[in-house]
Each structure stands twice: as C-alpha cells, then as structure tokens.
Amino acid sequence: MFSVNDDEKQDNRGPIELARLIRGLSMALAAGAKPRDALDLLVQEAQAAIGCDHIFLSRYEAATQTFRAVAWRSSVDPGDVSLEQKFMGSSYFNGQPIVVHDLSQYNYRLRPGVARLGLLSMVGVPLVTSQGVSGVLEAFAERPDHFSDLDADLLGLIARQAAAILERADLDRETKYRSAENDFLIAALKMEQASLGSLFYKVGETFAGVLGVDGIAVFGVESAIAGSPLQEVMARGFTMADLGRLKTLFGKDRLQKLLPSGDGAGNKLIVKQAFRQGGAGAAKLLYTVPIAYRGSLQGLIVFYWRQIDKSADPTALEKFIERTVGHITMLLGRKDIYANIQRISFNDPLTGLSNRRMFEYVLDREIKKMRRTGKPLSLLMVDVDFFKSINDVHGHPSGDAVLEQIGAIIRESFRSVDLAARYGGEEFAIILPDTDRAQAVSVAERLRLKVAERQFQIGKGCINVTISIGGATWGSRDGAGDMTGERLVASADKALYQAKQMGRDITIFINE
C-alpha cells in the first residue's frame, strides 16, 4: 500500500464492517443482478463499511485514457475525467491502494468541483483484472486522517469484487457479441442474392437487439437521385420529423466526409455528435456508422441510448460494430462478384446485350407466361445487311465497331420489360412481351429507320449500315398448347429470310 502520510489511526471497527460487507457483497453478486446494479450496491456497502462522505467507482477506458464514472455516492456527479486530470491517476497503475491523510496539501491538483467540497482525506484502490487496471474505487472524507489501512483493505476487498463483476460482464457481453455476429453472418449469407435494403434491414435488427439502443435508423445511400441521398430502410425510436432532420443533417457534402480516406489515416468508423429529437430538449449523443464499399458510401446507421451504460467496455462495443460492418463489406464484395459473374454468364461483352443463353431462358419463361395469360408475345429477329462485306472491305475491327454501335441503338430503343440479345454473329433477337403484331411492326420499323439514318463510326471514317427484320407474333386466338420457343424463333427466322430475299433493309412479319 502507498500512503502519503505515515500517521495511522487505531480502528476497532473491523469485524462489524467486515460482516456487513460480506452481506452486501452477497447481495451484489446474487444471481440475476445486472452488473451496473451490483456495482451500485457495492459502492453503497463500501460507503457504509468505511464511513466516508463521498465514494466513486470509475471504469478506465484505455483507448481514450479516460476514467468514466459508473457508480457513486456523492452530491457531485464526477463525470468523465482524463488520466492526465485524474488525482493520483497514473499512480494507480502500480496496482496498490493509495491513502492520503491530508488533501489540503494537494488542493492545487484536485479538480475545482472536488476541491470546493472541502475534502481532507482519501483512499483509492485500483480495480485490477486479467487485462490490467480496469478502473478505480475512491473514497473521500471531509476530515483529515479519516482512513486507516483497515479501510484500505476493506475497500480493496470491494474493489476485487467490482473488478470481477466488470470482467465477468465483459466476458458475457463479448460472448453475446460473437454469437450475434455468427447469427448475423449466417443469416446474411442466406440473403446473398437479396436486395441491399434487405441486408441493411437485417444489420439494423442485429444492432437494435444486441446493443440495446433506444433509437436506431438505417439508410441506404442513393447519390444519383434528386433530393436527399438517404433512403430509409428501417427506423425505431425516431419520429418522421426526426428522420427528416437526419436527412437534412447528412447532406451529400456531409456524407462525403464520412467516407474513409485511402491511406486510412485518421479514419474513425463511429462518428459521435449531438442531436436534439423534436428539435428541442436535451441533446442526445448520436452514433453514426457509415457503410462503404470501394470508395462509395452504400449505407448509414445511426443510433443512440438515452442513458449509456458506462460499466460496459466501449472498446469491445466498437470492435463488435467494426467486425459486423466488415462482414457487410465482405458480403457487398460477394454480391459484386456474383453480379459480375451474372454479367459474364448472361451478357454479350461486345454489344452489352444479353447473350443467347439468357435469351433462351427468358423466351421459355415468356412462353409459359403467355400460355397462362393468353396475352400476345412477339419476337423480332434482326440481321445486319451485307455484314461480310463490311468485314472484308474495312476489316474485322470495323465490323465489331458496327455491332457495338447497333447494340447501343437497340438498348435505347426498347422497354425494360423487353429483352434484346445478340443471337449469334451479326444477328440479334428481341422478345416483346404483351405486344401484338401491329405494335411489334411499329417498334421494328422505328429500329430499322433509326439504324438506316445513323452514321456508323469506323476508324477515322463513317459508313451507312442497314438491317433486315423478321418478326412473328403469337396471340391468344392462335392456341396455347403447341407453341414452343423453337417454333416462334423458326417463324421469325423465316420472316427474316423473306426480308433478305426481298432486297434487305425491310421488315417482314408473319403471324403464328
């Protein structure tokens, strides 16, 4: 024990205080007691055991070098104190109790609020866990020479129990975090092909349940749309007016600042700021967690507690959040890879249109749909006129350039429900759901004329290109039983052949 004054008082109170202390400890450690309640009861019993005027139990946060008050009996709220400002702060790291018999000699080192209490003696005991000093238990008296070695021993016993409560609570909390992480990851992997909003909703539910927050809002970020880039996914504990203020608070410029820098220097995953719900009343500390992928902000999570549990280890909480956001980033990467594989598997890389595999899949789906509904289905087969001559005269790179530009024209000429594909070589196919013969002829002619009027860039020059189109339509009056995708393609192909035979740059249509 470190004592500032060697004068010690005689004390006969030991057995009485020890018996009371044991009873208090038993109550504090009773099954089902919450860590904060147990610590509060320990502080209460400690005050009764050593007869002090003020007593404070603080948790030490190594990451910020701050002592955070958890439980106390005093007319003064001790608040949070940095290691540098803490009286006897660095001295606690030798792991030994400290007794000061005359604080008047050290008033210049006490914080003003504490000094004004007229404290004249103190005893402080560090809370030591397997991780080192996790906090401190300090008692103050308004009389000099109030505390003896016995008081320090009694306080030491309580400090060991408090340290055990903190360590056990941290272990339980870490187990809860890890279990929640595993549950989230398993559930999220099953949602790999679900929308981004579904994934963000799941992480919002996880945070709400595990962190015990009083309010949480999760947003997707859509920078390209007009107005606020924040799109609400879920919200609890926030009013509609609060959500509106959040969207105003996190404008595009503010969101850009939340993106991590490339070198990682100074990056903070969790950003804290004050926020007033309803625009009035006491401000709450709002925690903001951005979700970024490849330099782009994908989502935003904001949450708050009405009263944060200062007995909890904030470092463990932040690591849980960091790991969970890391899982989300990994899943975004997997979704990106899956989307690339889909593009490679079902898209033609030259024209950007679907490939024949995708065409056959969608045609089969639309045939089945038309059999159920009886609504018409049309198919266009498109061929580039004299394409071999283009390759022979201008070279194959020029032929590729023509196909690429025709692909762009086709993409901009049809509805989102239509499917345009490169069928093979210089031939294209377009599926037109819910489209009768007259409508199909109209859109085919628009496409043919658009191509004929376009100047196609090849190298440093331009050429004119035309296309021939053959089409077929299947309607409800044609019967549903014997129609197949192969038959519809054969009919449109037959019409295309007729267009070629009739001089090209023409649309021929037949009914199926």
Phi, psi and omega in degrees: 000141175259123180238131180285334180232135182279349179287119182243144180265154175278143183216126180253014187274354189315300185300321182294311181295323181294318179296317179295321182297317180298318178297319180294319179295321179298318178293319182296326184263011181299149182301134177091352180289132177288147182307316183293320178296320180296318179294322179297320179291323176299316180296319179299315180292325179296319179298318179292324184290321185250000173063043181267164179271327182219141179214139185225135172244121183238145175262138180265127178256104186296324185299323181251000182052054183229138172266121182251120182294130182252314181213146181199161171231099184191159175280355182243131173281114186291335180064201179258138183229132178290157178302322181294325183270347185289129177295126183063020187306300184291338181292337181290344186281000170274357174080008184249150175296154179232129176241127176242119185273338182218095183285345182300336179284348186238016182303330181294340180264349180277148175295148186306316181299322179286319181298324182291346178286347180074035180286138184237348176208158181205158170224133180228138181230127178289148172267115186247126176242185179295342179268000183110203180288120182251356180171192181209145175245119186234136177238141182232148177231153180267021177228146177286160175053036183278329188257137179252178176296328178296319177299319179296321179294316178297316178295326177297321178298316179294319180299321179295320178292320179296318178297321179294321178296315180298316183294317179294320179295320178297319180295315178298319181293319179295321176298318178297317179300311183296319179297317180295321177302312181298316179298318180296315183295318179298314180294319183292323178296326177290339180262019188304326182261004178282173181290161177297324179299321179295320178295316180293324177298320180295318179291328176296317177298319181297312180297317182299318183284318186280319185274346179062037182287158177269342177206140178210142175223136179238132182234145162271156181245120178239089186292337187280341185276159179287155180080209182291135177286348182276125177246116186296131177254314177205155178205134175220134179080008174237137175279169176299323178295320177299317181297322177297319179293323177297319180294325176289320180297317182259071174285181185299320180294318180294319179297323180298326180288341179281346180292137178293143177286159184297325183274353178079356183290128176073007181290134175236122181292318184255120179254133182247140178201161180280147180211132179255115177290138181072004179076005182213179179080187182291140179285143176254152177276116183262129178259127183241128181236109177280148174244112184240151177213123178053048175074012180233134179282121183260329184201172182214132177242128176233139180207167179206159168246142173293321177217111184285144179278103183284352176281345180281150179278110183294332179296318179296320178298314181294324177294322176299315180297317180298317180294318181296316177296325175299320177297319180298315180300318177300318180292325175297321176297317179295320178296322179295316179297317180298319179295321178296319178297319178298318180297319180293320185286327189239005180238148174275120187293334183284311187264342184079002177272171174295157177265183186294327179298314178294321178302313182294324178295313183290322179298318178298319179296318182289327176299314179297321180295317180292328176296325180284317189265335183076003179283151186290152177228128180242153180224132175248134171247126188240134179229138178282124182289138175053038183295325179299323178294323178300313178297317184292319185277316188255347180100156182297324176302324178291322176298318177298321180297321178296314179299320180296319181288324176294322176302319179294320179296317180296319181300325184270000187254355186232165182285166178291335180279344177282159175233121177251135184221151168276114187279331179159136180057238179260019183252138181236156178225138180232123177267129183239092179292152176052039184232121179276182186298314182299316179296319181295319177299319181297311181290328178295317179295321177300318179295315182299315181292322179299318178293317183296328183274349184277142170267120184267123182279122173228116184060236181262000182239184179227150176224163174261142182227144174235163178229154172247143185230132172242139183224158176217146179232138174244123180241175184297327181287347182277353181089147186254340192292319189258003180283134177228166177296320180298320181293320180294319178296317181298321180293314179295324178294321178297318177295321178297320179298319179297320178298321179294318182292334183269010172114359178072174184051051183209158176248126176241135184229140175231154176269144174257000000 
